[in-house]
Amino acid sequence: MRLWLVLGLLLAGMSAARAADPDALWKIVHGRCVPDQQANGDPKPCEMVSLQAGEARGYAILKDIRGETQFLLIPTARIEGIESPAVLAPDAPDYFRLAWAARDRVFSRVGHSLPDSAVSLAINSRFGRTQEQLHIHIDCIRADVRDALAAHAGELGGRWAVFPTLLAGRSYRAMLFTDAARATPFALLAASLADPTTEMARHTLVLTAVDGGFVLLDDAADAATGDRGSGEELQDHSCSLARQ
């Protein structure tokens, strides 16, 4: 317990630009987008709100205020983040699949479609985020990360293994992830941890496409190395790949 407290304090101190309101996303989605969708059929300020399965299983897509092409998938249920037991519930929505289906929002911002290998999804660890409502970042991937994944795609398999090179200066685990997989990225991560109830909070997940399917990446926050567990670092919020 003491180790977790020290880790939390150190990593919190490393984040110099914490959000003024860690509930800002929740207030936007729950307080504005959902009521507007229900009352007027207009999800503003969100791009869309899906409530077909009810608010407890719904989600919203919101344009992030940062970057030219970044969007967020945000559940309409109150879910704190990657460490929430709700993401591992047997009947939990597959938020990664829903976020991937929303990548056309990125295409609309750049004015044309992009190869799937240019797109990525990321969810940050508890120590690498500024908001206390689960959200998945949908945006372009960094060109150097795309190139590294393409170069080593043939070395990846269906089990977690350390990726052969650093990505954005960090050591990640990687595994091939097929669209037909029954397990969600959250479940695949949890299955690899000794105690998911305490360890999930430290982890960050990134999903993108490679030849042969998808690659799922995992990193964990580490105060000793200054790693906040922010897979968003592998994304490019200016989408340079759209101009190549």
C-alpha angles and dihedrals in degrees: 000000000000091000091054091049092052091047091050094049094047095047093044089054092052092061104082096174105052116168115266088228116029089192095055094110092048091050092050095049100035098033101039118007098047096044091046091050092048096045103035108012086243118117097196131177082029121067091230142349122205115202100154091117093040133268092284090062100028131107142197133217114218130182106237116233089230123075135007098265108022120125131175131217108212126181115235087221119081104261118157101208148285091326094059115115087222092077090059097047112123091240097041116134114254095247093179092055090048091048092050090052088056095058089104086079088067090049090052090056095052093042098239141049122274133207112268088242088067093058129075143180123213137181118188128221122256088262095047099052135078099202130070095212119084112256134166118213113227114196148109120301123239112269093233091051091049090051094048092050092048091050094052102031091108090059095057125097141178094278130071114267134161109270110245096239137031117266114212086343094305133110111237134185115228140192137172112257121195123207088233093059113124094210120078121228088256091054093046090053094046092050090058095053127086092221114012092181091068103022104049092076092067095053134092126195130206126186127192139148129264133169105293098028134304134331122220117204129197133190131169130218113255121183092196092064098032091248110151094186095248111156087177084081087077091061128087111219091191091052099222089179089070089066098048 
